[in-house]
């Protein structure tokens, strides 16, 4: 033994008469180290009692190999469809793992985190959903320190809204390591962005027609701010739940709103009546104008035609007066008698030889009945 001293000494037994702490002699003044060979022997004996049979060096090698195999298989891990695996090597981000069965170097070389990246999470600002065991359903509680905001025209408005967010595609590493409290960060950014958007507008558009524009503006401002933080968070939607004046003045404000709505309704009715009457009047005036233009064109054209015809007849009359005169007479008779009933008596047949016995009969009754229809004279 290294610490056994044949000649005696403080650690052994010998002729000096002094013995160590495990001897029967007086204890030495210094500390006594353990017997390492004895400890190793006892450990081997205990290992033999635990292991079946006497394995020797080969058995120990097999045990070590089995332990290494088990340690290697511990690197397999599964990523669910709504998760993304983030592999860390000695605590540093290395790569992403897609859903399914994956492998990483066993602990402690590599570890994996599996945040849920497809789940859309809501954050309510200005209100809280509280469980009420007596009613059996969650109840909404207003949080005025979050919802009361100042508008650009120095009015106060009560705004409750909800922000929906999720982990950005490819941003799981930033989400895990760049922000400590995602819920608190998104909530603070949302409240700040909404106050900025409300502070730029006036109360009347905010309460009526500007909600969609405010939602879009807040979403864009939030996304820009979170991207500057490299948070790995995607804002999917901003939804304004309630936009009202403060509860202390809401009744008076609603009366003002009702009066304004009544005025707008009367104005809309007047505008509708004007839109209905004015086009009708414009249409009638345009119709009269077009009729007058058509009559003018017709009259001028007829006058020009008659003048041209007279000039042509005059030229023919100069060339053949008798024939032209006879033609004018016949045309005049045609125009006068063209629409009347006529009875023609041939004087040669009635007044000639043997014709005295023929008495002409005029059907006056029939002529009188047809006169109003034909437009002739009685």
C-alpha positions as CSV (number, residue, x, y, z in Angstrom):
1,X,0.0,0.0,0.0
2,X,1.4,3.4,-0.8
3,X,0.3,4.9,2.5
4,X,1.5,1.9,4.6
5,X,4.8,2.8,6.3
6,X,6.8,-0.2,7.4
7,X,8.9,2.0,9.7
8,X,6.0,3.7,11.4
9,X,4.6,7.1,10.9
10,X,1.5,9.1,11.3
11,X,-0.5,7.1,8.6
12,X,0.6,3.5,9.5
13,X,1.5,1.3,12.4
14,X,5.1,0.6,13.3
15,X,7.8,0.7,15.9
16,X,7.0,4.3,16.8
17,X,3.9,3.2,18.6
18,X,1.5,5.6,16.8
19,X,-1.4,4.3,14.7
20,X,-3.8,5.8,12.2
21,X,-7.5,6.7,12.7
22,X,-8.6,3.1,11.9
23,X,-6.0,1.7,14.4
24,X,-6.1,1.2,18.1
25,X,-3.3,3.6,18.9
26,X,-3.5,7.3,19.5
27,X,-4.9,9.4,16.6
28,X,-2.4,11.4,14.7
29,X,-2.8,15.2,14.5
30,X,-3.3,15.4,10.7
31,X,-6.1,14.2,8.3
32,X,-6.0,10.6,7.1
33,X,-6.6,10.0,3.3
34,X,-8.9,7.0,2.3
35,X,-7.5,3.8,1.0
36,X,-8.3,4.1,-2.8
37,X,-7.4,0.6,-3.7
38,X,-9.8,-0.6,-1.1
39,X,-12.6,1.6,-2.5
40,X,-12.0,0.4,-6.0
41,X,-12.1,-3.2,-4.8
42,X,-15.3,-2.6,-3.0
43,X,-16.9,-0.9,-6.1
44,X,-15.9,-3.9,-8.3
45,X,-17.5,-6.3,-5.8
46,X,-20.7,-4.3,-5.7
47,X,-20.8,-4.2,-9.6
48,X,-20.3,-7.9,-9.7
49,X,-23.2,-8.4,-7.3
50,X,-25.5,-6.3,-9.5
51,X,-24.5,-7.7,-12.9
52,X,-25.6,-11.3,-13.7
53,X,-22.5,-13.5,-13.7
54,X,-19.0,-12.5,-14.1
55,X,-19.0,-10.4,-17.3
56,X,-15.4,-9.2,-17.2
57,X,-14.1,-6.6,-19.6
58,X,-16.2,-7.7,-22.6
59,X,-19.4,-7.5,-20.6
60,X,-18.6,-4.0,-19.5
61,X,-17.9,-3.0,-23.1
62,X,-21.3,-4.4,-24.2
63,X,-23.0,-2.5,-21.5
64,X,-21.2,0.7,-22.6
65,X,-22.2,0.1,-26.2
66,X,-25.8,-0.5,-25.3
67,X,-25.8,2.7,-23.3
68,X,-24.4,4.5,-26.3
69,X,-27.1,3.1,-28.6
70,X,-29.9,4.1,-26.2
71,X,-28.4,7.5,-25.9
72,X,-28.3,7.8,-29.7
73,X,-31.9,6.8,-30.1
74,X,-33.0,9.4,-27.5
75,X,-32.4,12.0,-30.3
76,X,-35.5,11.0,-32.2
77,X,-38.5,13.4,-31.6
78,X,-41.9,14.1,-33.2
79,X,-43.2,17.5,-34.3
80,X,-47.0,17.8,-34.5
81,X,-48.7,19.4,-37.5
82,X,-49.4,22.6,-35.7
83,X,-45.9,22.9,-34.3
84,X,-42.4,23.7,-35.6
85,X,-39.3,22.1,-34.2
86,X,-36.4,24.5,-33.3
87,X,-33.1,22.6,-32.8
88,X,-30.6,24.1,-30.4
89,X,-26.9,23.0,-30.3
90,X,-25.5,23.8,-26.9
91,X,-28.2,26.4,-26.5
92,X,-27.7,28.1,-29.9
93,X,-30.3,28.1,-32.7
94,X,-29.2,25.7,-35.4
95,X,-32.1,24.8,-37.7
96,X,-35.9,24.2,-38.0
97,X,-37.6,20.9,-38.0
98,X,-40.7,20.3,-40.1
99,X,-43.8,18.3,-38.7
100,X,-43.2,14.6,-38.5
101,X,-40.5,12.4,-37.1
102,X,-37.1,14.1,-36.9
103,X,-33.7,13.6,-35.3
104,X,-31.2,15.7,-33.4
105,X,-28.0,14.9,-31.6
106,X,-28.8,13.5,-28.2
107,X,-28.8,15.6,-25.1
108,X,-26.8,17.5,-24.0
109,X,-25.3,18.2,-27.5
110,X,-28.7,19.3,-29.0
111,X,-32.1,20.0,-27.7
112,X,-35.4,20.9,-29.4
113,X,-38.2,23.3,-28.7
114,X,-41.7,22.8,-30.4
115,X,-43.7,26.1,-30.3
116,X,-47.2,26.0,-31.9
117,X,-46.9,28.2,-35.0
118,X,-50.3,27.7,-36.7
119,X,-52.5,28.6,-33.7
120,X,-54.0,32.0,-34.0
121,X,-54.1,33.6,-30.6
122,X,-56.4,36.5,-29.6
123,X,-55.6,39.3,-27.2
124,X,-58.5,41.4,-25.9
125,X,-57.7,45.0,-25.1
126,X,-60.1,47.2,-23.1
127,X,-62.1,44.2,-21.9
128,X,-61.6,40.9,-20.1
129,X,-63.4,37.6,-20.3
130,X,-64.0,36.4,-16.7
131,X,-65.4,33.0,-15.8
132,X,-68.6,33.3,-13.7
133,X,-69.4,30.0,-12.0
134,X,-72.8,31.2,-11.0
135,X,-73.9,31.9,-14.5
136,X,-71.9,29.2,-16.2
137,X,-70.6,31.3,-19.0
138,X,-67.8,33.9,-19.3
139,X,-68.7,37.5,-18.6
140,X,-67.2,40.6,-20.3
141,X,-65.7,43.2,-18.0
142,X,-64.6,46.6,-19.2
143,X,-61.1,47.8,-18.5
144,X,-61.3,51.7,-18.8
145,X,-57.6,52.2,-18.2
146,X,-57.0,50.4,-21.5
147,X,-60.0,51.5,-23.5
148,X,-60.4,55.2,-22.9
149,X,-58.5,57.1,-25.6
150,X,-58.1,60.8,-26.7
151,X,-59.1,61.7,-30.3
152,X,-57.6,64.3,-32.5
153,X,-60.4,66.8,-31.8
154,X,-59.9,66.5,-28.0
155,X,-62.8,64.1,-27.3
156,X,-62.6,60.9,-25.3
157,X,-63.8,57.6,-26.9
158,X,-64.1,54.1,-25.3
159,X,-62.5,51.6,-27.7
160,X,-62.5,47.8,-27.1
161,X,-60.7,45.7,-29.7
162,X,-59.2,42.3,-30.3
163,X,-55.8,41.5,-31.9
164,X,-55.2,38.1,-33.5
165,X,-51.6,37.0,-33.9
166,X,-49.5,33.9,-34.7
167,X,-45.9,32.9,-35.2
168,X,-44.6,34.2,-38.5
169,X,-43.5,31.6,-41.1
170,X,-39.8,31.2,-40.7
171,X,-39.8,33.3,-37.6
172,X,-39.9,30.7,-34.8
173,X,-36.3,31.3,-33.9
174,X,-36.9,35.0,-33.4
175,X,-40.1,34.3,-31.5
176,X,-38.4,32.1,-29.0
177,X,-35.2,34.1,-28.4
178,X,-35.8,37.8,-29.2
179,X,-38.9,38.4,-26.9
180,X,-39.4,37.2,-23.4
181,X,-43.2,37.8,-23.0
182,X,-45.0,37.5,-26.4
183,X,-48.5,38.1,-25.0
184,X,-47.4,41.2,-23.1
185,X,-45.4,42.5,-26.0
186,X,-48.3,42.2,-28.5
187,X,-50.7,43.8,-26.0
188,X,-48.4,46.8,-25.4
189,X,-47.8,47.3,-29.1
190,X,-51.5,47.0,-29.9
191,X,-52.6,49.5,-27.3
192,X,-49.9,52.0,-28.4
193,X,-50.8,51.6,-32.1
194,X,-54.5,52.1,-31.4
195,X,-54.0,55.2,-29.4
196,X,-51.9,56.7,-32.2
197,X,-54.5,55.9,-34.8
198,X,-57.3,57.3,-32.6
199,X,-55.3,60.4,-31.8
200,X,-55.0,61.2,-35.5
201,X,-58.8,61.2,-36.2
202,X,-61.9,63.0,-35.1
203,X,-64.6,61.4,-33.0
204,X,-67.4,61.5,-35.5
205,X,-65.7,59.4,-38.2
206,X,-64.2,57.1,-35.6
207,X,-67.7,56.3,-34.3
208,X,-69.3,55.8,-37.8
209,X,-67.4,55.3,-41.0
210,X,-63.6,55.1,-40.2
211,X,-63.5,51.8,-38.3
212,X,-62.2,49.7,-41.2
213,X,-59.5,52.3,-42.0
214,X,-58.5,52.4,-38.4
215,X,-58.2,48.6,-38.2
216,X,-56.0,48.5,-41.3
217,X,-53.8,51.3,-40.0
218,X,-53.4,49.7,-36.6
219,X,-52.5,46.3,-38.1
220,X,-49.9,47.9,-40.4
221,X,-48.4,49.9,-37.6
222,X,-48.2,46.9,-35.2
223,X,-46.6,44.7,-37.8
224,X,-44.0,47.4,-38.5
225,X,-43.2,47.7,-34.8
226,X,-43.0,44.0,-34.2
227,X,-40.8,43.5,-37.2
228,X,-38.4,46.2,-35.9
229,X,-38.2,44.1,-32.7
230,X,-37.5,40.9,-34.8
231,X,-40.2,39.2,-32.8
232,X,-41.2,36.6,-35.3
233,X,-44.9,37.5,-34.8
234,X,-47.5,38.0,-37.6
235,X,-50.6,40.1,-36.9
236,X,-53.4,38.5,-38.8
237,X,-56.3,40.8,-37.9
238,X,-57.3,43.7,-35.8
239,X,-61.1,43.8,-34.9
240,X,-62.7,46.7,-33.2
241,X,-65.5,45.3,-30.9
242,X,-67.0,48.5,-29.4
243,X,-66.5,52.2,-30.1
244,X,-68.6,54.4,-27.9
245,X,-68.3,57.7,-26.0
246,X,-67.6,57.4,-22.2
247,X,-70.4,55.9,-20.2
248,X,-71.0,59.2,-18.4
249,X,-72.1,61.0,-21.5
250,X,-73.3,58.2,-23.7
251,X,-77.0,59.0,-23.3
252,X,-76.6,62.6,-24.4
253,X,-74.3,61.6,-27.2
254,X,-76.9,59.1,-28.5
255,X,-79.5,61.9,-28.5
256,X,-77.2,64.0,-30.6
257,X,-76.6,61.1,-32.9
258,X,-80.3,60.5,-33.3
259,X,-80.8,64.1,-34.3
260,X,-78.0,64.0,-36.7
261,X,-79.4,60.8,-38.3
262,X,-82.8,62.5,-38.6
263,X,-81.2,65.5,-40.4
264,X,-79.3,63.2,-42.7
265,X,-82.4,61.2,-43.4
266,X,-84.3,64.3,-44.4
267,X,-81.4,65.5,-46.5
268,X,-81.3,62.1,-48.3
269,X,-85.0,62.2,-49.0
270,X,-84.7,65.7,-50.5
271,X,-81.8,64.7,-52.6
272,X,-83.7,61.6,-53.8
273,X,-86.7,63.8,-54.8
274,X,-84.4,66.2,-56.6
275,X,-82.7,63.3,-58.3
276,X,-86.1,62.0,-59.5
277,X,-87.6,65.3,-60.6
278,X,-84.6,67.0,-62.2
279,X,-83.9,64.2,-64.8
280,X,-87.6,64.1,-65.7
281,X,-87.7,67.9,-66.3
282,X,-84.5,67.8,-68.2
283,X,-85.9,65.0,-70.4
284,X,-89.1,66.8,-71.2
285,X,-87.2,70.0,-72.0
286,X,-84.9,68.1,-74.3
287,X,-87.9,66.4,-76.0
288,X,-89.6,69.7,-76.6
289,X,-86.3,71.2,-78.0
290,X,-85.8,68.2,-80.3
291,X,-89.4,68.4,-81.5
292,X,-89.0,72.1,-82.3
293,X,-85.7,71.4,-84.1
294,X,-87.5,68.7,-86.1
295,X,-90.4,71.0,-87.0
296,X,-88.0,73.8,-88.0
297,X,-86.0,71.4,-90.2
298,X,-89.2,70.0,-91.8
299,X,-90.7,73.5,-92.5
300,X,-87.5,74.8,-94.0
301,X,-87.1,71.7,-96.1
302,X,-90.7,71.9,-97.3
303,X,-90.3,75.6,-98.1
304,X,-87.1,74.9,-100.1
305,X,-88.9,72.1,-101.9
306,X,-91.8,74.2,-102.9
307,X,-89.6,77.0,-104.0
308,X,-87.5,74.6,-106.1
309,X,-90.7,73.1,-107.6
310,X,-92.1,76.5,-108.4
311,X,-88.8,77.4,-110.1
312,X,-88.9,74.2,-112.2
313,X,-92.6,74.7,-113.2
314,X,-91.8,78.3,-114.1
315,X,-89.1,77.1,-116.5
316,X,-91.5,74.6,-118.1
317,X,-94.2,77.3,-118.4
318,X,-91.8,79.5,-120.3
319,X,-91.1,76.7,-122.7
320,X,-94.7,75.4,-123.2
321,X,-97.4,77.7,-121.5
322,X,-100.5,75.8,-122.8
323,X,-99.4,72.4,-121.7
324,X,-98.0,73.6,-118.4
325,X,-101.3,75.5,-117.7
326,X,-103.3,72.4,-118.5
327,X,-101.1,70.2,-116.3
328,X,-101.4,72.7,-113.4
329,X,-105.2,72.6,-113.8
330,X,-105.4,68.8,-113.8
331,X,-103.1,68.6,-110.7
332,X,-105.3,71.2,-108.9
333,X,-108.5,69.3,-109.7
334,X,-106.9,66.1,-108.6
335,X,-105.9,67.6,-105.2
336,X,-109.4,69.1,-104.8
337,X,-111.6,66.1,-105.8
338,X,-109.2,63.3,-104.9
339,X,-110.8,62.6,-101.6
340,X,-114.5,63.1,-102.4
341,X,-117.3,61.0,-103.9
342,X,-117.9,61.8,-107.6
343,X,-120.7,61.0,-110.0
344,X,-119.9,61.7,-113.7
345,X,-122.7,62.1,-116.2
346,X,-121.9,61.8,-119.8
347,X,-123.9,64.5,-121.6
348,X,-123.5,62.8,-124.9
349,X,-125.2,59.7,-123.8
350,X,-127.9,61.4,-121.7
351,X,-128.8,64.2,-124.2
352,X,-128.3,62.5,-127.6
353,X,-130.9,60.7,-129.7
354,X,-132.7,58.1,-127.8
355,X,-131.1,59.2,-124.6
356,X,-133.8,61.5,-123.4
357,X,-135.5,58.6,-121.7
358,X,-132.5,58.1,-119.2
359,X,-133.1,60.0,-116.0
360,X,-130.0,60.5,-113.9
361,X,-130.6,59.6,-110.3
362,X,-128.3,61.0,-107.6
363,X,-128.2,58.8,-104.4
364,X,-128.4,61.8,-102.1
365,X,-129.0,59.7,-98.9
366,X,-125.9,57.6,-99.4
367,X,-123.9,60.7,-100.4
368,X,-125.0,62.4,-97.2
369,X,-124.0,59.4,-95.1
370,X,-120.5,59.2,-96.6
371,X,-119.9,62.9,-96.5
372,X,-118.6,63.2,-92.8
373,X,-116.3,60.1,-93.3
374,X,-114.8,61.4,-96.5
375,X,-114.6,65.0,-95.4
376,X,-116.5,66.3,-98.5
377,X,-119.2,69.0,-98.6
378,X,-122.9,68.4,-98.4
